[in-house]
Amino acid sequence: DGGITQSPKYLFRKEGQNVTLSCEQNLNHDAMYWYRQDPGQGLRLIYYSQIVNDFQKGDIAEGYSVSREKKESFPLTVTSAQKNPTAFYLCASSFGQGGHQPQHFGDGTRLSIL
Amino acid sequence: GESVGLHLPTLSVQEGDNSIINCAYSNSASDYFIWYKQESGKGPQFIIDIRSNMDKRQGQRVTVLLNKTVKHLSLQIAATQPGDSAVYFCAETGYSTLTFGKGTMLLVSP
């Protein structure tokens, strides 16, 4: 089955630690996205990538970093500079490089602070 | 479980009723709109989309209506079922990225 796989489902971070969230897709989609979701809030865009080896900051990129070395993979690193990292993180992908295609989502990673 | 629904507007309906969920969008330049359903602990699931050259689009048990004059989008669910209980988001775009609304929680009682 084609889809988007996020791992791990739950992740705990200690103070001063960087953690990396995995996102893999086998849909042959060009574009991939990372969102953050807080309780009672809509999704906020962290980073997106429309093509391999290129990515752009979203609305809340500070304290996060990404890479896009392969079409299938778009890992997100939550750095120690992100002072409020506790949230539900969602990865998505879509055909083409514009926004006029539906984005398909993984089932998220819940990050908590120890 | 997932607490995405905290403090969201809530629509409570009985099984078999029709549900209407509304969304006001902000950008008059937006020309593509999507409705998503998000169940507890899961990622959003695509329901239906509509482009700005249309006023109405129908899917299976769902209809999306677009009123560009007042920047309003609605999702109608016919014969609502308990499995429809979830948070529903609208999203809009005019460029390369989607902007999401905060969502509405739909509660369906048997």
Interface residues (C-beta under 8 A of the other chain):
Chain A: I4 Q6 Y33 Y35 Q37 P39 G40 Q41 G42 L43 R44 L45 Y48 Q50 G58 F88 L90 A92 Q97 G98 G99 H100 P102 Q103 H104 F105 G106 D107 G108 R110
Chain B: E2 S3 V4 G5 L6 H7 L8 D31 Y32 I34 Y36 G41 K42 G43 P44 Q45 F46 D49 R51 F89 T93 G94 Y95 S96 T97 L98 F100 G101 K102 G103
